[in-house]
Every structure is written in C-alpha cells, then in structure tokens.
Amino acid sequence: MTRTKQTLALSLMACALHSAFAADIVAAQNRQPADAVTAQNRQPADAGTPAQNVQLAKAQTSTHGDTSLSPVVVTATRTEKTIDELPPSVTSTDRDTLDDNFIRDFTDLGDRAEPGVTITRQPRYGGTNVNIRGLEGNRILMMVDGIRLPDTFSFSGRDTFIGQDMVDFGSLAAIDIVRGPGSTLYGSSALGGIVGLRTLDPSDLLKGGKQFGGRIDADYDSADSSYGARASLAGEAAPGTFWLMQGGGRKGHELDNMGTRGGNGANRTEPDPQDTDSRNVLGKLQHYFDGGHKLGLTGEYRSTTTDTNMLSDISSSIKSSRAVDEQTRKRVSLDYDYTAPTAGQWIDSATARVYWQNLDSDQRRYQVRTTAADYQRDGQYTQSMKGANGQVVKNIDGAITQQWVVGGEWWQSRTEEFAAGKPASSTINVRTVPVTNITQWGLFTQDEIGFDGGRFSLTPGLRYDSYRQDPEIDSVLAAQIAAGAGIAPKDQSDSKLSPKLLATYKATEQVTLFGQYAQGFRAPSVVEVNGQFTNGGIGYTLVANPNLKPETSEGVEFGARFGTDKLGGSATVYDNRYKNFIEQVTLQQGDAGWVPGYPAGVFQNINIGKARIYGTEVTGHWQFLPNWHSNASLAYAVGTNETDNTWLDSVAPLKTVIGVGYAREQWGLDGVFTAASAKRHVSTDTLFQPPGYGVVDFTGWYSPLKDLRLSAGVFNLLDHKYWNSQDRQTSAGGPGGMLQANNAAIDRYSQPGRSFRVSANYLF
C-alpha cells in the first residue's frame, strides 16, 4: 500500500470514529491534498463541529440492534472525551435515538431519554422549561452550537411567557446534557446544568464519498393532530468547501388530555381549541484550509404561532376570549476551529466564534367583555444578543500528562418589554421591566493532570465572571415614574469566582470511579431585579428588588461507570447546597418592601438564605440474548428550603424508565414502561399533589429499502390518566399561578391519553 493510500485509510478510520454517521466526511477527504487530510483527522468530531457542543462517534453499523462506540462529548470539559471517560451526570442523545424514541421536542426528551430531567409546560403558550435535578428556567444553561439561547422570561399577571423551546429538534444531530453546576467552564446560568444542542453539519449527510446528499423526514402525532416535514440537503461546492440547507415546518392543534368536561368557563377540563404552526430554516457554509484550519458560517431562523380559543376564560363578564402568540428566533454565527496538523505545536487546538441572535415575542389576548367590546392585552418582548468566545488547548506529555484549556467569553444582551392593550388604564401601555442592557464576561482555565498511565486523573478548574445590568429610563418609563406608577430602576453589578475539582480513577478495565466538587452561580434576571407591576382592579402588586444577590451553589458528586457494552450501567449520588436562592414570595406587613392596600398580595423576588437538593441517578443496560436489548434508569431527588424548612416544589418525585427491545437488520420493536411516584413534597398542602402513575409505550421500525425507514408508536397504551408533577404553572392570570388542590379543572392539566405516531425518513 502506498503512503498516500495509507494516509487515506487512516483518514477514513478517524472519520468513522469521530463523525455522527460512519465516514460522513469521506467526500471532503477524497478531494483534498494529503496534508489537508491529515489535518482533518485531528479536527474535532464531525470534521470541525464547534467545540462547545456535543459530538458523536458512531460505529460503522446502525445502532438498531448493533453495538456502537461511545459518543464523543465536548460540552462537559470543552475537550473531546468519550462518554465512558466522563461522570455519569453527563449523557448524550444522538440522532438515531431521537428518531427511535419519537423525540421531537423537549417534552419527549424528558419523558423518554434522560434520567433526572423533567419538563414543565405552559398550556396556552406551549413553551417549556428544562428541569434538571430540581432546577429550571434561567438556572439551566441552554446552548445551540456553542451559543447561549435567549433567557426564559415570564411575568406574573401579564400575557408573557418565553420558554426554552425555540429550537427545532429536526435540525439537531445530537443533544448533550450535563447535570449539576457547570459555572467553572460556562459561568452564569449553569447553576443546575447545561443542555448543549448541536445542529446538523454537512458531514452528517455526506456519506460514502458523495458530493451531494440529503434527508427527507415526515411524521404525524395524534396527541395534538400535528404533522411535520423537513428536507435537509448538503453538498460540496468546491474542494474543501461544504454547504448545508434545511427547511421544515409543522402544523397542529391543542395537545390532548384526559379531561371530559367541555363547554365554557373555568371548570372546563378539555383543552382549549388551538392551532399551532412552526417553521425552521438552517443554513451552513464551511471551508477547510490546509494546516488544520476550518471556517464556518451559520444562519438559523425559527418561528412559532399559537392561536387559542380561550373557552376556559369565558365568564359572566367575558363573552369571548382568543390568544395569538407569535415568536421568532434568528441567529448568525461565524466559527473558527483549529487542530494542529502535527504534535509538538505551541497550540494543539483552538476555537473561536462571534455571533448575533435575536428573539421577538408578541403574545396577544383579545376579549369581548361586558365592560369593553374591544379588550386587548399585548405582551411585547425582544431580547437581542451579541457575543464572542474562544479557547486554546495545550497537551503536555510525560510521566505526568497535562491538558490545559484556557479561554474567555463576552456577551451582551438588550431586553425590551412593553405591556400594551386597550381600553386605556394605568395597568397597560407600560413597561413592567425597563429597557436593560446586560454585559457579562468571563475567563476560565482548566488542567487535566494524568497519573499512572492515565488510570488516575485530577482536574482542577477556575473561572472568573463579571456582570452588569444597565437599565434605561426611556420616555415611557419616565412617564410612569412621574405619574407615581413606578420607581426608578437601579443598576446592578457583581462578580464571582467558580472553582471545581474532578477526580477520576479507572479501578479496572470495566469500572471507572468519579468524584467532584464544584461551585456554581447565577446572576439575577431583569425581572427579578427591576420588574414592577400593579393591578389595582384585582389588588396585587409586584415590587422590584435591586438589592438581589446572585445565587451561588456548591456541590459534591460521586459516581461510577461499570461493565461493558453488553452489560453495564452507571450510578451517581449528589448533594448541592445553595445560598441566596431567588424565589418569589408574598410579603407580609412589616417586611421590607411591603406596600399596604393590596388585598390580593404584595409579591417580590427575594434571596432565600439556604436551600439544598440531593439525590441519586442510576442507569443500566443488558443485551441478554442475540438481537435483544434492555435498559433502565432511575432518578430520585429531595429539595428543601432550609431557611423556612419547607419543600422545594421544583423537585420531581422518584421516576423510573424500563425498556426492552428486539432488533434485526431490517426491523425492530421496543416496549417502554415509565413510572413515577406520587408527589408528596410540596411547599404547602393547598397545592395539587399529582398521584403516581405507570405508562406503557410501544414503538417499532421497519426498513424496506436500504435508506428508507418507517416507524410507528403507540403511547400510553392503557389510556391511563396521569399528570406531570412539574406542570405546576396554570394559565390563569395573576401572580403565583400555582395549581391548587381545590382547582375544579384539575383534569385540564393531565397528560394525553392513548395516542399514536408514525414517521418516515429517507436518506439519499
């Protein structure tokens, strides 16, 4: 074999280990010089995928019934690690798993794939929050291609709720989840965990030396009578230059539940009639240069519209009610990746990116009232973001090895909100939060030190973060202040050091032990610091609190991965303690900030002295017969407000998922049993306490042709009535919004009964 052929063979082997599908980048390598091929072998997984995102290494064969190599994950350490080298708190979900389990949104991900992860959903808006180990909202860092997603935003009593779901799962190649504090590498918002989303690359569609390839997907879900389709195309425009284009959309209706009472009014338990529409466009252009350099340009656009006939709003004074909620997210990013073509360079790898992102939301409610023929509420919200981040990696060989990661990040967001409506009154056409610019920056370093040939490693890390909120008093807010309907907002700034220490010990070939201490923090949000709103009609007010301190945490975690691909699993126990935990409370007379004269309540976000969340997560898998496989997971957590000695409502009860499947080359079947215990740990007995449940799902797939795959599934086979314990937020106006035990419409918040899904995807 000639040297050129040897180089090409090694190149193909490396791609098989580091791409989302086997040999996905063969097309690029076949048409580039030998030195360029060598450089690409050392690029991050998927031939240059941005280094802040999850990356996968798939085996040459499909995962349907066959053993696959461990995924390569970057999010957890900002360097390439196989999942076996990382603590059990890190998991990765690839494209095949998303397809196999009909995971098309965050709700499906929490239900079927991730222990310790639950999803809260708001009925009217459909927006979701990712809950990891009892923390959710802005306490979880959400990223797509290494870029922070816009913040969660909600305001008690207003028509505004912004979730964390403005991402099309059909555009994803993989999802990486890191449970527990991640502030040492990612700063604010990584208090409870990190969700890293990686969108498709050209390499995911170009296989077998093709210069052009693609994928077509279509599916239907009876739970919300929705159907979706998308087309993904990729090609090689010139030697070393690749492109990808994807477009898709989805239309549907209200999500089904087990409610049986229709009609109008607050006692209605059937879901309100709803029409939903979403569209997504993704484009990428990438070029590989000689010497290990790659430059990429990405553009992304997503829009969603939800039109709801709010029959549950109808009353003696409200004759009709309709809500129209529209959101769009746009982003453009420029990425640079470098991997040294030979060993011994000053820098072994580096990444850098700059980006711009914008989220627009317009959430409107139209009503006909006995007191107003044209009553409107319009929650307008915009958050624009721009930023840059980068890092360098240096490996040092020797009896004691080291891998240094040093980097930094800067980003700025501008939040604009306006509560519009008519007829005119003092509670509308106002700013409930001021126009605010937030600037944050951070510097981080980490050193993985290896001993005894890599059997034992010690990884200390440290990050310094600084943030500043700069609110503006524009003409609208100035008029409110002059009229006595508001107070002047205040600036806020602070900084934080976040250390961590991770120890890893490979006790045997099949057992790896982990122990970690880590600190985390979260800067207060715009609403928490300067949000203010008064509803004189109902009689409540939300009071600003510019003296809020950032939330901080420190936690310990111990775990193990054990076994082989055929029989093995993982286990972890953790204990996280929080200070200055931010919670919205009802003020009492005598409290600082209390305002007399509001019978419905005076609310404010305050710092709770101490809170604690501890628990355990266990997973296992067993290929007990040829073509047979099984897996199981269990998650249990307890959360307490140690200042008031009450339970934290955001912590989910014990949950377990058990799956058994059979797969051959052309078809496969899977059965999944999901069970959760009753939620008994609530902050007050007046809250609804969902009972325990057990749900059975069956899915199957068939491949009549090599690149065509047909799938079908039946969910909640036994048509069992149950509730997601974390769907605590009702759609009712007013502060709090927690689902009460005496609510006459409890069934409205139940999950769908028996439903089915079908899908088809074709690769070419």
Stockholm file with secondary structure:
# STOCKHOLM 1.0

chainA/1-764         MTRTKQTLALSLMACALHSAFAADIVAAQNRQPADAVTAQNRQPADAGTPAQNVQLAKAQTSTHGDTSLSPVVVTATRTEKTIDELPPSVTSTDRDTLDDNFIRDFTDLGDRAEPGVTITRQPRYGGTNVNIRGLEGNRILMMVDGIRLPDTFSFSGRDTFIGQDMVDFGSLAAIDIVRGPGSTLYGSSALGGIVGLRTLDPSDLLKGGKQFGGRIDADYDSADSSYGARASLAGEAAPGTFWLMQGGGRKGHELDNMGTRGGNGANRTEPDPQDTDSRNVLGKLQHYFDGGHKLGLTGEYRSTTTDTNMLSDISSSIKSSRAVDEQTRKRVSLDYDYTAPTAGQWIDSATARVYWQNLDSDQRRYQVRTTAADYQRDGQYTQSMKGANGQVVKNIDGAITQQWVVGGEWWQSRTEEFAAGKPASSTINVRTVPVTNITQWGLFTQDEIGFDGGRFSLTPGLRYDSYRQDPEIDSVLAAQIAAGAGIAPKDQSDSKLSPKLLATYKATEQVTLFGQYAQGFRAPSVVEVNGQFTNGGIGYTLVANPNLKPETSEGVEFGARFGTDKLGGSATVYDNRYKNFIEQVTLQQGDAGWVPGYPAGVFQNINIGKARIYGTEVTGHWQFLPNWHSNASLAYAVGTNETDNTWLDSVAPLKTVIGVGYAREQWGLDGVFTAASAKRHVSTDTLFQPPGYGVVDFTGWYSPLKDLRLSAGVFNLLDHKYWNSQDRQTSAGGPGGMLQANNAAIDRYSQPGRSFRVSANYLF
#=GR chainA/1-764 SS CCHHHHHHHHHHHHHHHHSSSTTTTHHHHHTSCHHHHHHHHTSSHHHHCCTTSCCCCCCSSCSSSSCCCCCEECTTTSSCEEGGGSCTTEEEEEHHHHHHTTCCSHHHHHHHTCTTEEEEECTTTCCEEEEETTBCGGGEEEEETTEECCCCEECTTSSCEECSCCSCGGGEEEEEEEESCCHHHHCTTCSSEEEEEEECCGGGTCCTTCSEEEEEEEEEETTTTEEEEEEEEEEEEETTEEEEEEEEEEEEECCCCSCCCCSSSTTCCSCCCEEEEEEEEEEEEEEEETTTEEEEEEEEEEEEEEEEECGGGCCSSEEEEEEEEEEEEEEEEEEEEEECSSTTCSCSEEEEEEEEEEEEEEEEEEEEESSCSSEEEEEEEEEEEEEEEEEEEEEECSSSEEEEEEEEEEEEEEEEEEEEEESCCTTSSBCSSCCEEEEEEEEEEEEEEEEGGGTEEEEEEEEEEEEEEEECCCHHHHHHHHTTSCCCCCCEEEEEEEEEEEEEEEEETTEEEEEEEEEEEECCCHHHHHCCEEETTTTEEEECCTTCCCEEEEEEEEEEEEECSSEEEEEEEEEEEEEEEEEEEECCTTSTTCCSSCTTEEEEEEEEEEEEEEEEEEEEEEEEETTEEEEEEEEEEEEEETTTTEECTTSCCCEEEEEEEEECSSEEEEEEEEEECCCCCCSSTTBCCCCCEEEEEEEEEEEEETTEEEEEEEESTTCCCCCCTTCCBCSCSSSCCBCBTTCTTGGGGSCCCSEEEEEEEEEC
#=GC SS_cons         CCHHHHHHHHHHHHHHHHSSSTTTTHHHHHTSCHHHHHHHHTSSHHHHCCTTSCCCCCCSSCSSSSCCCCCEECTTTSSCEEGGGSCTTEEEEEHHHHHHTTCCSHHHHHHHTCTTEEEEECTTTCCEEEEETTBCGGGEEEEETTEECCCCEECTTSSCEECSCCSCGGGEEEEEEEESCCHHHHCTTCSSEEEEEEECCGGGTCCTTCSEEEEEEEEEETTTTEEEEEEEEEEEEETTEEEEEEEEEEEEECCCCSCCCCSSSTTCCSCCCEEEEEEEEEEEEEEEETTTEEEEEEEEEEEEEEEEECGGGCCSSEEEEEEEEEEEEEEEEEEEEEECSSTTCSCSEEEEEEEEEEEEEEEEEEEEESSCSSEEEEEEEEEEEEEEEEEEEEEECSSSEEEEEEEEEEEEEEEEEEEEEESCCTTSSBCSSCCEEEEEEEEEEEEEEEEGGGTEEEEEEEEEEEEEEEECCCHHHHHHHHTTSCCCCCCEEEEEEEEEEEEEEEEETTEEEEEEEEEEEECCCHHHHHCCEEETTTTEEEECCTTCCCEEEEEEEEEEEEECSSEEEEEEEEEEEEEEEEEEEECCTTSTTCCSSCTTEEEEEEEEEEEEEEEEEEEEEEEEETTEEEEEEEEEEEEEETTTTEECTTSCCCEEEEEEEEECSSEEEEEEEEEECCCCCCSSTTBCCCCCEEEEEEEEEEEEETTEEEEEEEESTTCCCCCCTTCCBCSCSSSCCBCBTTCTTGGGGSCCCSEEEEEEEEEC
//
